[in-house]
Amino acid sequence: MSIVLATTVDIIATPEEVWEVLSDFSAYGEWSNFSRVDGTAELGSTLRMRMRMPGFWFSSTVTAVDEARELQWSATLLSAGLFLGEHSFVLSVTDDGGTRVHNTETFSGALTGPFTGLFAKNHGDGGYAAFNQSLKRRVEARVPQAS
């Protein structure tokens, strides 16, 4: 069984400007109420993460880095067969020159089913959508807007 939670947000900034904020994990505590991340956005690096839910620190591994295009990490609980979370941010240019951020989490494994409602509640609209809006505010506050 797997659950996919996907959200998007359009940001009035270039993918490079969004990437600068998105990949600066050390600053997440300044603007994100949803997550804290210790580590670097480098392929294969280990991240120490704390999400609003489950509320404890856990480790993830960066599995894809394509600067200003994609950032992905994954985490397991006990083993990938029991629980695997794969998170990705994909950045694309919008028609008006801004950036669309696709923020997606895929949960899979035997323990996924019992926690379906909890994941949807805490990571869906209440978590990732809020993270997206915080990211948007942070990026757009740093970028001079055309008048």
N, C-alpha and C positions, 0 to 999 in steps of 0.2 A: 504494500500500500504506500502511496505517496500523496503528499499535499503540496500544492504550489500556491504561494501567496505572491501576487505580483501587483506592484503599484508603479505609477509614473508621475513625474512632475516636470513641467517646463520651466526653465530658468533663463532669465534674460542675461546671458553671459556665454562666452565661448566654451567649448569643451575643455580647453586648457585651463580656463579660469575655474571651472567647476572641479576639475581634477585636482587643482592646487589645494582646495579645501577638503575634498573627499579623501585624498590620500594622506593628509596631515593628521594622522591618528592622535598625536599628542595634544591637539587642540580640540578634540571632540567634546571634552568636558566643558569648554567655553560656550558651546552652542547646542549640544544635543542632550536632551533629557532622557533619551532612549538607550544610549550605549556609551560605554567607555572602552577604548582600545589602546593597548600598549603594544608597540612593535612597529615594523616598517612595511611599506607596500612593495615588497620585493618577492619575486617568485621563490617559493619554498620556505619563506620565513615563517616563524611561529608567532602568532598573535595571542596575547592574553586579553580576553574580552569579558565584559560584564554587560548583559542586556537587562533592561527593566524586568523582564521575565526571562529566565528563571530567577534572576537576582543574585547569582553567584558567579565567581570568576571561572572561566573555562578556556581551554586552548583551541585555537584554530590554525590551519595551515593555509597560507596564500597559495592558490592553485592556478591563478591566471593574472597577469599584469600586462596590459597593453595601454601605455600611457595615453590619457585623454580619450580612451575608448572603452576599456573594460578592466574591472577589478573583481576578483572572485576569491572566496575562501571556503573551506569546509571544516566541519567538526564532527566527531563521533562521540557517542556515549557508549562506553563498554566496547562495542564493536560496530562496524558499519552495518552489519546485518541486523543489529538491534535498533540503532538510531543513527541517522546521518543527516546533517543539515548542510546544505550547499547554498551559499549566498553569493549573488552577483549584482554588480552595478554595470550597466551597459549605457554608454553615452552616445547620443546621435545628434547630428545638427538638424535643427528645425528649419522650415522654409524661411523664417525671418532672421536666421543667423544665430539664434539662441541654441540652447541645449535641452534635449529631452533625456531625462535620467530614468532608466528602467531599473527598478529596485525589486529583485526577485529572490525569494527563498524557497527552496525545495526540501521538504522533510521526507525521509523514507526510512523504512526498516520496521521491524516487528512492533516496536513501541510507539509507532506513529499513531495508529488507530485510537488507542485509549486517550490520547492527548489532543485529538483533532480540534475540539471546541476551544481548548485553552490556547492553542497556537493561533487559531483564527482571531480570537478576542485580543490577545496580547501582542500579536505581531502584525495583524492585518491593519485595518483602519486606525486602530488605537496606537500602533507602534510605528510601522513603516511609513504610513501616510504622515504621521506627525514628524518623523525623522526627515522625510522629504521636504516638508514645509520649513523645518528648521534649517536644512541645507540650503534651500532656496533663499531664505532670509539672510543667512550668513554670506552666501556668494554675492547676492545682489547688493548687499550693503558695502561690499568691498570693491565693486565694479562701478566706475563712473557711468551714469545713465545719460543717454543722449536726450537733449531737450527739444 
